[in-house]
Amino acid sequence: MSAISRHLLPDTSLIDAGRLSIGGCDVHDLALQFGTPLFVYDEVHLRARCREAVDAFGADAVVYATKAFLCTAMARLAQEEGLLLDVATGGELFVALHAGVPADRCVMHGNNKSTAELREAITAGVRHIV
């Protein structure tokens, strides 16, 4: 097995005696506890990347594509770090709103929207429908 390039790992990752830890959590232990496949998200790393993007492009210019990964915690984190949220469905809009993200911090895009989804987005007050 070849080594993983360090720049591909989260900022808080460490490799010690062949064991990978992310954010202080041993990945092997996580796999034993939760099974595999397993996604491990590092809040410190995510927040740093969000801030980096906002610093580079300015406030209200960075939009998180919720189709990459969406749950209420991720929606809240992105919004707290100054990102807008790109929602493509009524379900994604529901999660964002349920997370406390103001509708005017959401952008809805994509084709094949139902009339109900468009009405819901307009009624909620999403920033743009693209």
NUZA-349425 format. One record per atom (N, C-alpha, C, O): residue in three letters; z, y, x. Coordinates in steps of 0.001 Angstrom, whole numbers, padded with zeros to 6 digits, always signed. Atoms other than C-alpha are relative to their C-alpha. Layout:
! NUZA-349425
ALAZYX...
END
This chain:
! NUZA-349425
MET+000000-001170+000843MET+000000+000000+000000MET+000000+001238+000892MET+000739+001296+001875SER+000059-001221-000801SER-000878+003438+001358SER+001050+000996-000487SER+001463+000971-001646ALA-001012-001001+000322ALA+001601+006300+001449ALA-000584+001065-000919ALA-001767+001395-000835ILE+000397-001096+000880ILE+001456+008989-001218ILE+000135+001295+000782ILE+001144+001526+001449SER-000049-001288-000670SER+000629+012408+000149SER+001138+000834-000587SER+001260+000950-001807ARG-001194-000751+000412ARG+003781+014563+000003ARG-000334+001138-000974ARG+000447+001426-001882HIS+000322-001138+000873HIS+001976+017481-001658HIS-000298-000414-001442HIS-000389+000447-002317LEU+000232+000479+001362LEU+001294+015305-004724LEU+001305-000250-000759LEU+001292-000452-001973LEU-001292+000295+000612LEU+005001+014774-005385LEU+000709+001282-000439LEU+000445+002351+000111PRO-000773-001177+000411PRO+007369+017138-007208PRO+000815+000571+001157PRO+001144-000133+002112ASP-000748-000693-001051ASP+009250+019689-005106ASP+001322-000672+000327ASP+001736-000677+001486THR-001329+000576-000207THR+012568+017879-005561THR-000040-001461+000426THR+001009-002097+000529SER+000090+001416-000347SER+011259+014461-004539SER+000433-000245+001442SER+000222+000579+002332LEU-000422+000455-001325LEU+012719+012608-001579LEU-000364-001467+000136LEU-000320-002224-000834ILE+000209+001414-000289ILE+011789+009337+000050ILE+000990-000361+001097ILE+000963+000209+002188ASP-001025+000422-000945ASP+014676+007602+001790ASP+000020-001518+000028ASP+000249-002168-000993ALA+000023+001457-000175ALA+014434+004072+003167ALA-000969-000652-000982ALA-000698-001723-001524GLY+001023+000552+000870GLY+011308+003530+001098GLY+000253+000178-001483GLY-000518-000326-002300ARG-000327-000217+001410ARG+012954+004631-002167ARG-000300+001445-000368ARG+000113+002373+000327LEU+000368-001324+000484LEU+011563+007579-004113LEU+001026+000480-001015LEU+001395-000244-001940SER-000831-000634+001025SER+013874+009926-005965SER-000657+001314-000392SER-001260+001998+000436ILE+000547-001249+000537ILE+012796+012823-008154ILE+001133+000700-000737ILE+001743+000135-001645GLY-001081-000751+000633GLY+015281+015504-009124GLY+001342-000690+000115GLY+002193-000548-000763GLY-001261+000702-000210GLY+018081+013363-007719GLY+000087-001336-000710GLY+001125-001994-000646CYS+000017+001282+000719CYS+017092+010328-009820CYS-000847-001004+000762CYS-002010-000737+001066ASP+000724+001060-000692ASP+016095+007118-008058ASP-001023-000607-000965ASP-000658-001115-002026VAL+001075+000457+000891VAL+012737+006109-009544VAL+000089-001501-000262VAL-000199-001954-001370HIS-000157+001446+000185HIS+013376+002394-008991HIS+001078-000283-001056HIS+000894-001118-001941ASP-001078+000179+000982ASP+016647+002637-010917ASP-000446+000408-001403ASP-000094-000245-002385LEU+000522-000426+001302LEU+014902+004554-013712LEU-000899-001078-000600LEU-000823-001365-001794ALA+000903+001053+000477ALA+012246+001826-013949ALA+000787-001214-000485ALA+000430-001828-001490LEU-000835+001122+000441LEU+014934-000854-014164LEU+000682+000312-001331LEU+000792-000556-002198GLN-000711-000387+001215GLN+016780+001079-016865GLN-000923+000153-001204GLN-000590-000285-002305PHE+000872-000341+001125PHE+013807+002203-018981PHE-001274-000833-000085PHE-001979-000781-001093GLY+001226+000781-000026GLY+011005-000176-018000GLY-001178+000826+000492GLY-001065+002027+000739THR+001222-000668-000454THR+007484+000647-016922THR-001116-000336-000978THR-001062-001374-001636PRO+000170-001250-000742PRO+005192+002413-017267PRO+001030+001032-000457PRO+001542+000978-001575LEU-001020-001006+000240LEU+007525+005382-017073LEU-000489+001343+000508LEU-000957+001446+001642PHE+000320-001363-000422PHE+006817+009100-016956PHE+001303+000694+000363PHE+002272+000645-000395VAL-001172-000747-000448VAL+009316+011188-014982VAL-000427+001448+000186VAL-001278+001746+001023TYR+000303-001425-000106TYR+009172+014953-015467TYR+001172+000697+000673TYR+002329+000451+000333ASP-001018-000723-000752ASP+011058+017238-013095ASP+000018+001452-000464ASP-000912+002208-000184GLU-000075-001343+000568GLU+012203+020419-014830GLU-000089+001084+001068GLU-000768+002091+000867VAL+000037-001002-001076VAL+012746+022315-011564VAL-001436+000209+000472VAL-001878+001344+000649HIS+001393-000065-000455HIS+009200+021499-010436HIS-000889+000661-001061HIS-001698+001532-000741LEU+000819-000563+001077LEU+007645+022308-013827LEU+000213+001500-000137LEU-000747+002260-000264ARG-000285-001435+000116ARG+009392+025665-014055ARG-000591+000777+001176ARG-001123+001872+000993ALA+000564-000675-001179ALA+008329+026559-010507ALA-001510+000151-000124ALA-002050+001204+000214ARG+001453-000085+000156ARG+004669+025758-011267ARG-000361+001004-001093ARG-001334+001744-000950CYS+000250-000986+001057CYS+004825+027783-014501CYS+000149+001412+000549CYS-000709+002265+000319ARG-000233-001338-000568ARG+006288+030780-012662ARG-001103+000379+000977ARG-001544+001528+001016GLU+001082-000233-000964GLU+003667+030423-009940GLU-001268+000461-000722GLU-001932+001398-000279ALA+001200-000356+000760ALA+000870+030587-012518ALA+000143+001376-000643ALA-000789+002179-000599VAL-000223-001304+000633VAL+002393+033547-014391VAL-000029+001105+001051VAL-000595+002171+000811ASP+000029-000995-001081ASP+002938+035403-011102ASP-001425+000268+000472ASP-001771+001402+000801ALA+001374-000138-000492ALA-000680+034773-010106ALA-000920+000675-001014ALA-001787+001462-000631PHE+000955-000461+001004PHE-002379+035613-013406PHE+000556+001032-000975PHE-000205+001646-001723GLY-000601-000996+000871GLY+000080+037838-015254GLY+000522-000566-001302GLY+000150-001656-001739ALA-000590+000399+001278ALA+002068+037657-018435ALA-001087-000109-001066ALA-002034+000678-001076ASP+000918+000246+001119ASP+000197+036356-021490ASP-001396-000433+000423ASP-002316-000417-000395ALA+001311+000453-000466ALA-002688+035085-019345ALA-000028-001498+000275ALA-001094-002057+000537VAL-000071+001429-000304VAL-001494+031503-018823VAL+000337-000743-001287VAL+001296-000409-001983VAL-000167+000754+001240VAL-001795+028998-021651VAL+000191-001471+000348VAL-000657-002072+001006TYR-000275+001414-000239TYR-000220+025536-021505TYR-000746-000835-001032TYR-000594-000625-002235ALA+000741+000898+000890ALA-002511+022857-022955ALA+000944-001101-000469ALA+001239-002033+000278THR-000996+000945+000491THR-000105+020919-025138THR-000527-001431-000065THR+000262-002375-000111LYS+000532+001365+000015LYS-002481+017951-025222LYS+000329-000741+001290LYS+000244-001968+001334ALA-000393+000648-001253ALA-001383+017294-021624ALA+001305-000765-000178ALA+001440-001888+000308PHE-001280+000632+000331PHE+002145+016490-022815PHE+000752+000958-000907PHE+000947+002122-000559LEU-000708-000867+000931LEU+004023+017839-025799LEU+001198-000711-000606LEU+001084-001800-001168CYS-001217+000322+000731CYS+007561+017437-027010CYS+000732+001331-000135CYS+000332+002311+000494THR-000659-001288+000199THR+009994+020116-028132THR+000541+000574+001303THR+000483+001787+001509ALA-000545-000502-001274ALA+011604+020350-024675ALA-001090+000619+000860ALA-000868+001660+001478MET+001092-000540-000820MET+008248+020888-022944MET-000532+001290-000599MET-000842+002228+000136ALA+000460-001227+000656ALA+007145+023471-025514ALA+000968+001143+000289ALA+000551+002259+000599ARG-001027-001013-000262ARG+010427+025341-025069ARG-000054+000469+001455ARG+000015+001668+001723LEU+000061-000337-001419LEU+010188+025207-021259LEU-001186+000908+000296LEU-001034+001928+000969ALA+001203-000804-000253ALA+006630+026561-021204ALA+000166+001408-000564ALA-000190+002389+000088GLN-000200-001308+000624GLN+007530+029370-023591GLN+001039+000811+000763GLN+000854+002012+000961GLU-001043-000700-000764GLU+010696+030252-021634GLU-000536+000556+001314GLU-000048+001571+001810GLU+000567-000440-001274GLU+008590+030583-018486GLU-001167+000969-000177GLU-001835+001326+000793GLY+000991-001040+000246GLY+006186+033017-020153GLY-001398-000480-000326GLY-002322+000330-000385LEU+001313+000526+000333LEU+003292+030712-021028LEU-000227+000044-001508LEU+000708-000095-002297LEU+000412+000224+001380LEU+001404+030727-024297LEU-000216-001497-000154LEU-000350-002203+000845LEU+000269+001413+000241LEU+000882+027323-025915LEU-001324-000161-000727LEU-001579+000496-001736ASP+001276+000344+000609ASP-002553+025940-026725ASP+000235-001201-000899ASP+000537-002291-000414VAL-000163+001097+000944VAL-002289+023831-029863VAL-001357-000297-000631VAL-002110+000618-000965ALA+001307+000376+000534ALA-005251+021891-031186ALA+000089-000608-001394ALA-000932-000814-002051THR-000166+000621+001315THR-003785+020377-034344THR+001188+000616-000725THR+002022+001292-000122GLY-001160-000421+000767GLY-001377+021172-037121GLY+001270-000672+000493GLY+002347-000077+000464GLY-001158+000715-000542GLY+000923+018545-035633GLY+000533+000653+001260GLY+001744+000787+001430GLU-000426-000684-001224GLU+000976+020292-032262GLU+000634+001348-000336GLU+001624+001738+000283LEU-000586-001268+000434LEU+001639+023614-034000LEU+001398-000241-000565LEU+002318+000526-000284PHE-001305+000338+000564PHE+004506+021987-035913PHE+001029-000221+001101PHE+002141+000302+001022VAL-000936+000271-001101VAL+006117+020729-032687VAL+000376+001299+000706VAL+001551+001537+000985ALA-000270-001272-000680ALA+005768+024141-031012ALA+000944+000865-000828ALA+001917+001403-000300LEU-000850-000814+000871LEU+007283+025953-033990LEU+001398-000603-000121LEU+002394+000120-000106HIS-001286+000698+000091HIS+010036+023337-034322HIS+000828+000196+001275HIS+002058+000174+001228ALA-000683-000235-001278ALA+010872+023958-030636ALA+000500+001433+000123ALA+001196+001771+001081GLY-000426-001391-000046GLY+011445+027619-031430GLY-001005+000935+000637GLY-000694+002099+000893VAL+001050-000849-000565VAL+008188+028911-029967VAL-000545+000878-001129VAL-000986+000353-002151PRO+000563-000862+001041PRO+007101+031968-031972PRO-001498-000276-000177PRO-002207-000525+000798ALA+001414+000287+000271ALA+003722+031450-033648ALA-000931+000918+000774ALA-002030+000514+001153ASP+000877-000913-000738ASP+002349+034521-031899ASP-000050-000306+001496ASP-000713+000400+002255ARG+000093+000498-001380ARG+002912+032658-028600ARG-000883-001251+000036ARG-000958-001933+001059CYS+000877+001170+000095CYS+000487+029939-029779CYS-001441+000434-000221CYS-001716+001422-000901VAL+001438-000170+000185VAL-003294+029789-029600VAL-000513-001327-000543VAL-000242-002375+000043MET+000567+001243+000533MET-005112+027245-031785MET-001481-000040+000332MET-002208+000928+000110HIS+001412+000109-000343HIS-008436+025976-030583HIS-000519-001390-000365HIS+000244-002301-000686GLY+000641+001285+000209GLY-010897+023175-031096GLY-000802-000031-001286GLY-000617+000793-002182ASN+000852+000125+001180ASN-013433+022058-033627ASN+000621-000954-001016ASN+001669-001555-000781ASN-000380+000930+001067ASN-013105+020060-036828ASN+001391+000248-000568ASN+002111-000698-000886LYS-001279-000331+000631LYS-010063+021885-038152LYS-000164-000081-001516LYS-001164+000364-002078SER+000027+000025+001463SER-009264+021210-041760SER+000355+001391-000520SER+000959+002200+000184THR-000357-001270+000627THR-008935+024124-044134THR+001519+000155-000023THR+002039+001252+000179ALA-001468-000044+000042ALA-005244+023226-044443ALA+000575+000391+001364ALA+001509+001190+001433GLU-000492-000355-001344GLU-004726+023415-040649GLU-000256+001469+000310GLU+000607+002151+000862LEU+000318-001408-000248LEU-006478+026774-040445LEU+000908+000914-000819LEU+001393+001928-000318ARG-000898-000783+000851ARG-004446+028108-043374ARG+001417+000021+000585ARG+002074+001060+000634GLU-001337+000120-000593GLU-001248+026837-041758GLU+000129+000899+001231GLU+001139+001582+001398ALA-000018-000823-001213ALA-002117+028560-038461ALA+000025+001486-000346ALA+000775+002258+000251ILE+000052-001413+000412ILE-002960+031848-040177ILE+001326+000419-000632ILE+001867+001478-000314THR-001270-000297+000666THR+000149+031731-042366THR+001146+000099+001007THR+002015+000962+000884ALA-001058-000014-001017ALA+002348+030961-039353ALA-000099+001229+000890ALA+000908+001713+001407GLY+000191-001184-000836GLY+000825+033885-037447GLY-000387-000299+001431GLY-000011+000436+002344VAL+000419+000296-001371VAL-000748+032191-034433VAL-000795+001168+000568VAL-001458+001907-000160ARG+000607-001145-000693ARG-002069+034650-031872ARG-001514+000029-000164ARG-002076+001054-000551HIS+001463+000088+000102HIS-005709+033479-031848HIS-000377-001366-000541HIS+000315-002355-000299ILE+000640+001262+000360ILE-007814+030805-033472ILE-001368+000052+000644ILE-002182+000925+000346VAL+001244-000003-000780VAL-010666+029913-031161VAL-000877-001137-000466VAL-001977-001322+000056
END
